[in-house]
Structures are given as structure tokens and as C-alpha cells.
Amino acid sequence: MAEGRFTNPVVASLAGVKDFFAKQELASRFSDNDRADDMTVLITGANSGLGFALAVEFAKRGARVIMAGRSKIPEKLSGSDTVEMHYLDLSKIDTIHHFAQSLADQAIQIDICILNAATALPGSRQTASGQDEMFLVNYLSNVILTQDLLSKSVLRVKGTSPISKIIFISSDSHQGATYIDYDEFGTYFEYGVSKGISNYSYFKLVLNTYATELSRRINTNGIQLSINVICPGPVASNIVKEAPWLLRMTLKGIFRIVFKSPSKAARPVVYLALSPDYEGTTNEYLHMFNPKKMDPKVYESEEGEKLWERSMDLLKVIDEDHKVFVS
Ligand SMILES: NC(=O)c1ccc[n+]([C@@H]2O[C@H](COP(=O)([O-])OP(=O)(O)OC[C@H]3O[C@@H](n4cnc5c(N)ncnc54)[C@H](OP(=O)(O)O)[C@@H]3O)[C@@H](O)[C@H]2O)c1
């Protein structure tokens, strides 16, 4: 059975406390001079938490920001007329294609694509397409979206200077998760809080394995698309909003005292996206401001290949509009 590093939400949050006090190797390199003028930045899950803080930060740095999310917020809140809200519900496959098509129809080209949206549910929930919601939102929707944006040239590969970038927002809690379990893969079954917490970190391992395999497949002949992964560290966000009341209050208490504000947590992500230090790089991983290796399983090429094949096989069955950009 697939298992993530944590099964207890309080223990998982307390691991974040350690991160809060961790030394930040590259923090001094974060600079207000790294601008995003003339760049278009897409952020999923941009209506709240880290995603919202990133949208504000990129807008301040001069970018056109495409905020994608399932709940609308007033555009004027950003203080910028270059910020747009787009509807995207990653638990509904048709909205992913609709979103990608609408960007293509407007001839929008993305320079920086930040795949930030994720959910932490207290248990299983089945989507209309028949998958577990956390599996779809936290993993598979990112495959559908990246393949569709690449197929429609909303995300450009090669020929641009500087090259386009995808940043996967992950979690260091993926370290130590089990190998991907293909008996469970894409299959819906019922579970509760412990397995939910375990799946959250396990799906981040699955996501990181996809990011690594995508980079491997696209960047066969030099770096044509920068695909990096980051864990922002502990963020005092809304991520536990669906937890049962008592657990939610406990976690919110921990968040308030020792987790970082979303705007502070956004800093290493902005650094990774804009700093010359990471220009033209791929398959790098930052844990906040600390360069690090992901779990060793993420880099195993047989694992990446198997995940790719199984994901594409599943999509053939559940998504009639599925596009494959790289085979
Ligand atoms: N919080 C932490 O301590 C922590 C630590 C490490 C990594 N991270 C990662 O950081 C990222 C941002 O999380 P956060 O902490 O900022 O939590 P958050 O405030 O809950 O943000 C998550 C975002 O994802 C969106 N989302 C969830 N389900 C969606 C769906 N079906 N379709 C579209 N959007 C959906 C949420 O939208 P709604 O508001 O509509 O639900 C929200 O905008 C996540 O990838 C998370 O795994 C967080």
C-alpha cells in the first residue's frame, strides 16, 4: 500500500516547526531587483495562501499575472490592472481543457507557470470522473494541464531567451514516501484522516516524479524548458480548512505561532522563478532557500517511465480530450 511520510496531521505540522527555524542558505540572494516586466506568470490556486501571495509579488514586480482558481476574488485587490482571474477547477477535467483553450484563444503565452494548487482533505472524496479528489487535484490535473498548455503552445519550448519555466510547488514531506503503488493508482477507494495525510505527502512524491520525467523527456537536447520543484516550507494558509473542527483549531494554532506568512513563504518561490542563479536550469529542487535532493526514488528513470505510461493510459480512459505533447 502507498504510504507518505506522515499519517498524523499534528506530527506533520510539528515537522514544519523544524523548518521554520532551519537555516536559509540562499535567502540573502532574494532581491527586489529581480523584475518580471514583460513576463506573463500563471499561478494555479491563486485565490488563497501561497498562490495569492505569489500573485501579488509578481504583479508588484511588473508581470502580467494570470490567477487561476475555482473561487473568484476582486481583481482590484491586487492593485494592478495587469492581473486577471480565470476559472479553473482542477477536480473537473473539462474545466482544465476549457481553461487551456481560453488562454490559447487569447494567444496568451506563459513565461512562468507556477503549479501551486493542492488540497489536503480529511478523507477520500470521489470526483465526477471517478478518481479520488486529492489524486486528481494534487497530481493528475497537473499532468493534464501541462500537456495541454504545451500542446497548445501556451507554454513554449525552446527558441525563447530566457526560456520558459514551470515550477511545481511541492512539499518536503514527500521524502520517505513509498514507491508508487500501481494497484492503487487512479483507483477510488474510501479512507479517513490518517490515509488522507499520508496521501498528501505521497502524491507530492508522485508529482515530483512526473516533474522529473517531464524534464527528462523534454530536455533531451539541452535545456528547452526549465522545470523545477520547490517546497515553500510551512505556510500559515488555509490548507487545513476541511479538517474536522478540533483538529483544524489545533493545526491553525500551530500555524499561527510558528508557520510563515504566505508572503514570506513566497520569497524562495520568487527567487527560484526570477533569480539569474536559476536561469536555464532544470530538475532542481529547493526546500525553501536550501538547494537539496528530492527523495531518491523521484530520480529513478524506470519509476519515471512507469509513472508516465500509467498516467497516459489512465488519461486515455477518463479524458477524451487528453493531449500528449511529449511521448
Ligand atoms: N501550508 C503549508 O504548510 C505547505 C507546506 C508545504 C507545501 N505547501 C504547498 O503549497 C501550495 C499552496 O498551499 P497553501 O498552503 O497556500 O494552501 P491554500 O491556501 O489552501 O491554497 C491552496 C490553493 O489550491 C486551490 N485548490 C484546491 N483545490 C482546488 C481545485 N479543485 N481546483 C483549483 N484550485 C484548487 C485552493 O483553492 P480554494 O480556496 O478554492 O480551495 C487554494 O487556492 C500547495 O501545493 C501545498 O501543498 C503548503
Ligand as a Chemical Component Dictionary entry (heavy atoms), coordinates in Angstrom:
data_LIG
# 
_chem_comp.id                   LIG 
_chem_comp.type                 NON-POLYMER 
_chem_comp.pdbx_formal_charge   0 
_chem_comp.three_letter_code    LIG 
# 
loop_
_chem_comp_atom.comp_id 
_chem_comp_atom.atom_id 
_chem_comp_atom.alt_atom_id 
_chem_comp_atom.type_symbol 
_chem_comp_atom.charge 
_chem_comp_atom.model_Cartn_x 
_chem_comp_atom.model_Cartn_y 
_chem_comp_atom.model_Cartn_z 
_chem_comp_atom.pdbx_ordinal 
LIG N1  N1  N 0  0.695   25.139 4.053  1  
LIG C1  C1  C 0  1.863   24.526 4.166  2  
LIG O1  O1  O 0  2.424   24.430 5.279  3  
LIG C2  C2  C 0  2.556   23.948 2.961  4  
LIG C3  C3  C 0  3.788   23.304 3.136  5  
LIG C4  C4  C 0  4.441   22.765 2.016  6  
LIG C5  C5  C 0  3.855   22.890 0.776  7  
LIG N2  N2  N 1  2.655   23.520 0.629  8  
LIG C6  C6  C 0  2.076   23.603 -0.712 9  
LIG O2  O2  O 0  1.864   24.975 -1.042 10 
LIG C7  C7  C 0  0.808   25.041 -2.018 11 
LIG C8  C8  C 0  -0.187  26.114 -1.632 12 
LIG O3  O3  O 0  -0.866  25.716 -0.469 13 
LIG P1  P1  P 0  -1.286  26.741 0.679  14 
LIG O4  O4  O 0  -0.588  26.298 1.914  15 
LIG O5  O5  O -1 -1.156  28.121 0.217  16 
LIG O6  O6  O 0  -2.828  26.337 0.890  17 
LIG P2  P2  P 0  -4.191  27.044 0.442  18 
LIG O7  O7  O 0  -4.287  28.412 0.975  19 
LIG O8  O8  O 0  -5.274  26.082 0.779  20 
LIG O9  O9  O 0  -4.007  27.126 -1.133 21 
LIG C9  C9  C 0  -4.277  26.032 -1.973 22 
LIG C10 C10 C 0  -4.891  26.560 -3.241 23 
LIG O10 O10 O 0  -5.233  25.439 -4.060 24 
LIG C11 C11 C 0  -6.569  25.630 -4.510 25 
LIG N3  N3  N 0  -7.293  24.431 -4.851 26 
LIG C12 C12 C 0  -7.644  23.389 -4.063 27 
LIG N4  N4  N 0  -8.438  22.550 -4.744 28 
LIG C13 C13 C 0  -8.585  23.083 -5.983 29 
LIG C14 C14 C 0  -9.297  22.697 -7.137 30 
LIG N5  N5  N 0  -10.063 21.601 -7.179 31 
LIG N6  N6  N 0  -9.215  23.478 -8.236 32 
LIG C15 C15 C 0  -8.478  24.607 -8.231 33 
LIG N7  N7  N 0  -7.812  25.045 -7.175 34 
LIG C16 C16 C 0  -7.869  24.266 -6.055 35 
LIG C17 C17 C 0  -7.245  26.340 -3.355 36 
LIG O11 O11 O 0  -8.466  26.920 -3.812 37 
LIG P3  P3  P 0  -9.794  27.014 -2.881 38 
LIG O12 O12 O 0  -9.554  28.182 -1.980 39 
LIG O13 O13 O 0  -10.894 27.206 -3.868 40 
LIG O14 O14 O 0  -9.861  25.718 -2.143 41 
LIG C18 C18 C 0  -6.181  27.335 -2.972 42 
LIG O15 O15 O 0  -6.227  28.448 -3.812 43 
LIG C19 C19 C 0  0.227   23.645 -2.117 44 
LIG O16 O16 O 0  0.764   22.981 -3.237 45 
LIG C20 C20 C 0  0.707   22.973 -0.849 46 
LIG O17 O17 O 0  0.783   21.573 -0.988 47 
LIG C21 C21 C 0  1.997   24.060 1.700  48 
# 
loop_
_chem_comp_bond.comp_id 
_chem_comp_bond.atom_id_1 
_chem_comp_bond.atom_id_2 
_chem_comp_bond.value_order 
_chem_comp_bond.pdbx_ordinal 
LIG N1  C1  SING 1  
LIG C1  O1  DOUB 2  
LIG C1  C2  SING 3  
LIG C2  C3  SING 4  
LIG C2  C21 DOUB 5  
LIG C3  C4  DOUB 6  
LIG C4  C5  SING 7  
LIG C5  N2  DOUB 8  
LIG N2  C6  SING 9  
LIG N2  C21 SING 10 
LIG C6  O2  SING 11 
LIG C6  C20 SING 12 
LIG O2  C7  SING 13 
LIG C7  C8  SING 14 
LIG C7  C19 SING 15 
LIG C8  O3  SING 16 
LIG O3  P1  SING 17 
LIG P1  O4  DOUB 18 
LIG P1  O5  SING 19 
LIG P1  O6  SING 20 
LIG O6  P2  SING 21 
LIG P2  O7  DOUB 22 
LIG P2  O8  SING 23 
LIG P2  O9  SING 24 
LIG O9  C9  SING 25 
LIG C9  C10 SING 26 
LIG C10 O10 SING 27 
LIG C10 C18 SING 28 
LIG O10 C11 SING 29 
LIG C11 N3  SING 30 
LIG C11 C17 SING 31 
LIG N3  C12 SING 32 
LIG N3  C16 SING 33 
LIG C12 N4  DOUB 34 
LIG N4  C13 SING 35 
LIG C13 C14 SING 36 
LIG C13 C16 DOUB 37 
LIG C14 N5  SING 38 
LIG C14 N6  DOUB 39 
LIG N6  C15 SING 40 
LIG C15 N7  DOUB 41 
LIG N7  C16 SING 42 
LIG C17 O11 SING 43 
LIG C17 C18 SING 44 
LIG O11 P3  SING 45 
LIG P3  O12 DOUB 46 
LIG P3  O13 SING 47 
LIG P3  O14 SING 48 
LIG C18 O15 SING 49 
LIG C19 O16 SING 50 
LIG C19 C20 SING 51 
LIG C20 O17 SING 52 
# 
